């Protein structure tokens, strides 16, 4: 347990993976999915306009841990590593913090370097423990793939691993790792000499949805989770139809998963309150991205950057922040600077030093210099070509004798400049889009080309952003991407069934 001097510097950082804002009762959802977070909100600022820098795990977490946009840190499915950047955990560890990272997300592992700097980490991988995956398994995989005679053996092992993974991630063998994540977090805090930085990612709301029975009975009674469509690629490529009734069942299962997360978080918070770890500890709760359930004819969180994916929940409890609701637009990348500010660490030797104008604790938050794109009014989102997801999508389409259009959103990189009132989306292979979010929050009417002042301003801000980050899109093939990956990365993706 921490001493009194250290307690005021503690940080607990929670990412609710794949949780969309409008399915949380704390944000007005009409089903009781988050009664615990409603209590948490009594001590926290609830942000209505928080924007994620990407619509999926790897680039968002890399941004959270570096304060950089995706094109700056480079972690994407085109290059599935965080390389050459000092992480938040590394900076805090060097400043004397005890650091931990507990997650069952396959992207948050030593393979991708997202766990660099954490003194203790566990990724709760379904088939093998994280320390084995990041040590002996990585070395063995590299040796086998570097040897022609052993590569066939490696392929067979991968096939067996895929079968095991699919079973353990299905309704027949699934077991939420969230209780174990919470248990280890409590143990870490209890044993810490402080100050501490504890990061957790909770995966329950990520496909496939197989919630514990008690929550399924409340939100999806009489629904068999093994009978509904749990593969988003089958729907997205057109190989599988989903009826309105089935969508209701899927959303019910999703809500049940969120309620499980909420109850487990309250278990952690109750323990912290009972053990004098609460009042002065900074607690951040957000989602890395949301999820689509038939909006824009899409399922999951690929192939677009619409608001259900990138306008995410964010709640921050801090002694200097009011317990209130904020309509100010904030970017998740600013949490990096907020935590450094809270810790009193300048990170002068890090890749991205503290920028006080990006700290939520600063009264002049987002009062940037004139050279910042959009004058601080815009949030920016980037989506690089989803190589891994495309492999799955193409395989499902091939089996159904469906030909995918190469000039479609499935193959398009995307960027966006967003304000609470409007949003401009630059697409690589399909026409650009513009939406008046104040009048069209569901982004149903593409108003690009109608000559509005807002469109001109946001397109200009996006162009300036692109020049600033140097993120020019280059033509690249799947073979080029996979060929550039290390054997460790290929092995990890094959273990998870992403590539053949």
ABEGO torsion letter per residue (X at the ends): XBBAAAAAABBBBBBBBGBBAAABAAAGBABBABAAAAAAAAABBBBABBBBABABAAAAAAAAAAGBBAAAAGBBAABBBBBGBBBAAAAAAAAGBBBBBBBABAABBAAAGAABGBABBBAGBAABBAAAAABAAAAAAAAAAABAAAAAAAAAAAAAAAAAAAAAABAAABBBAAAAAAAAAAAAAAABAOBBBBBBBBAAABOBBBBBAAAAAAABBGBBAAABBABAAAAAAGABBBBAAAAAAAAAAAAAAAAAAAAAAAAAAAAAAAAGAAAABBBBBBBABBBBBGBGGBBEABGBABAAAABBBBBBBBAABBBBBBABBBBAAAAAAAAAAAAGBAGAABABBBBAAABAABAABGBBBAABBGGGABBBBBBBBBAAAAAAAAAAAAAAGBBBBABBAAABBBBBBBBAABBBBBBAABBBBBBBAAABAAGABBABGAGBAAAAAAAAAAAAAAAAAGBBBBBBBAAAAAAABBAAAAAAAAAAGABX
